[in-house]
Amino acid sequence: MPPETSHAGSSPAHIGHVMERVRRQAELSPEALARKTRTGLDHLTGVLAGHRFPTRRFTVTYARACGADPQVLLLVWENENDRRSAPAHAMASGPPASVATPSARTSNAAPPRSR
């Protein structure tokens, strides 16, 4: 697994905000959650503050400790992980041309013929 790294300048700390919200819904203190996930409080608060990007394994452990569906939190993790992995110039240029945008779907172009 790749090491956890700081990403404060490379992408929004969305996963940390989502994880913090899950923690509050579970009504767990950071200290109790650190014990349940068997991680250090400094590590946990760094993730929740968006200063550290969690591993996939930690994300699953965290969700289970909070009584949340790990698959839902993993969707957020995968989305942010993909954004972190994308080159900065690719992110700045917008979505790939193959992604249908609202304006592309409402264009006056004739629909493709069926065979």
C-alpha positions in Angstrom: 0.0 0.0 0.0 1.2 3.5 -0.7 2.1 5.5 2.4 -0.3 8.1 3.7 0.7 11.6 2.7 -0.3 15.1 3.3 -2.4 16.5 0.5 -3.4 19.9 1.8 -2.4 21.6 -1.4 -3.2 19.0 -4.0 -7.0 18.4 -3.5 -9.8 19.4 -1.3 -10.0 17.6 2.0 -13.4 16.2 1.1 -12.9 12.8 2.5 -11.9 14.2 5.9 -15.0 16.3 6.1 -17.2 13.3 5.2 -15.4 11.1 7.8 -15.9 13.8 10.4 -19.6 13.9 9.6 -19.9 10.1 9.9 -18.1 10.4 13.3 -20.6 12.9 14.6 -23.5 10.9 13.3 -22.1 7.9 15.3 -21.8 10.2 18.3 -18.2 9.0 18.9 -15.5 11.2 20.3 -12.2 11.3 18.4 -10.6 9.6 21.4 -13.1 6.7 21.4 -12.8 6.4 17.6 -9.0 6.3 17.8 -9.3 3.4 20.3 -11.9 1.6 18.1 -9.8 1.9 15.0 -6.6 1.2 16.9 -4.9 4.3 15.5 -3.2 7.3 17.2 -5.3 10.3 18.0 -2.9 12.6 16.1 -3.3 10.4 13.0 -7.1 10.3 13.3 -7.4 14.1 13.8 -5.0 14.7 10.8 -7.3 12.6 8.6 -10.5 14.3 9.8 -8.9 17.8 9.4 -7.9 16.9 5.8 -4.1 17.0 6.4 -3.6 13.3 5.8 -5.2 11.1 3.2 -6.4 7.8 4.8 -5.5 4.4 3.4 -8.3 2.3 1.9 -8.0 -0.1 4.7 -8.3 2.6 7.4 -11.3 4.0 5.6 -13.1 0.6 5.8 -12.0 0.2 9.5 -13.3 3.7 10.3 -16.7 3.1 8.6 -17.2 -0.1 10.5 -16.2 1.5 13.8 -18.8 4.2 13.2 -21.5 1.7 12.2 -21.6 3.1 8.7 -21.6 1.2 5.4 -18.0 0.9 4.2 -19.0 0.8 0.6 -20.5 4.3 0.8 -17.4 5.8 2.4 -15.2 3.9 -0.1 -17.0 5.6 -3.0 -15.9 8.9 -1.6 -12.4 7.6 -1.0 -12.0 6.2 -4.5 -13.3 9.5 -6.0 -10.8 11.6 -4.1 -8.0 9.1 -4.6 -8.6 9.3 -8.4 -8.5 13.1 -8.2 -5.3 13.0 -6.2 -3.7 10.6 -8.7 -4.7 12.7 -11.8 -2.0 15.1 -13.1 -2.8 18.7 -12.3 -3.1 19.7 -15.9 -5.7 17.1 -16.5 -7.8 18.3 -13.7 -7.6 21.9 -14.9 -8.8 21.0 -18.4 -12.1 19.6 -17.2 -13.8 16.3 -17.9 -12.7 14.1 -20.8 -14.5 14.7 -24.1 -16.1 11.3 -23.8 -18.1 12.5 -20.8 -21.5 13.8 -21.9 -22.2 17.3 -20.5 -25.6 18.8 -20.3 -24.9 21.0 -23.3 -23.7 18.0 -25.3 -26.9 16.2 -24.5 -29.1 19.1 -25.7 -27.2 19.9 -28.9 -29.0 20.0 -32.2 -26.9 17.2 -33.7 -28.9 14.3 -35.1 -29.0 11.2 -33.0 -26.9 8.3 -34.2 -28.7 5.9 -36.5 -29.7 2.5 -35.1 -28.6 -0.5 -37.2 
